[in-house]
């Protein structure tokens, strides 16, 4: 009887070890982590990155708590405040507003070319232009509509300490005063996680925001992901700064990638982001379609 019990116990131990093979996956993960660190630390500027597996919260992170200027990626927080106020009945997405000279600024977008007060656009249309074309005029109209203090109050309510909107777009004097729009890779990833889980206001509001972020546009992280896979994202760039916040809707293994750099030199930021994106997609796609033995199940 004792021999039978001992044999059963040993058989169970062997089966469990063979079935789980955690050391194999750990080795693959370690190689990916090394590649990520090499990509981030290989730039001449200061860079940070975080990637999170949305199925189990497994995280790759390098300098994730460093604060960076955000460029246009901060427009995600403006979008969120617009939809929060709409959900609370404080504004209506179909309301229209005139495009006037007081909001028109250079940089990205098309509204800067319109006549003073000759066109009106709905709040939602301004949101779409802000995200898809990174329209700075649309952004300034929305910041003034919802209030910068309200945007930052909402961010504080989410427990975010470093993510702040401190100036309108293309406000050089404010930028020289140090009134920059800021975040960290970790806090930006937290924002994207909240949206993904439907925890910003409610599921309907979160999905409405994500639907706009999923509208196809040019980016760096999504450039390394097959076109058949949806990516909800917003890139940002100002002189010396590059950022991108993204959710990659990879089947079986959706994940977040946020990358930021300042003091950058040439195209190194986009090169770093592309390499990191390739590494993360390669890793998560392999893990997502693999059995516990590491065989790919199509």
Protein Blocks (a to p, Z undefined) as FASTA:
>chain_A
ZZmmmmmmmmmmmmmmmmnommmmmmmmmmmmmmmmmmmmmpmbdcddddddfklopacd
ehklbccdekjmlmmmmmmmmmmmmmnopacfkbccdddfklpcghedjklmpcehiacc
dfklmmmmmmmnopaklmmmmmmmnopklmmmmmmmnopakbccfbdehilklmmnopac
dddfklmmmmmmmmmnopgopamlmmmmmmmmmpgcddfklmmgcfklccdddddddehi
acdddddddehiacddddddehiehjllmmmmmmmmmmmmmmmmmmmmpcfkopacZZ
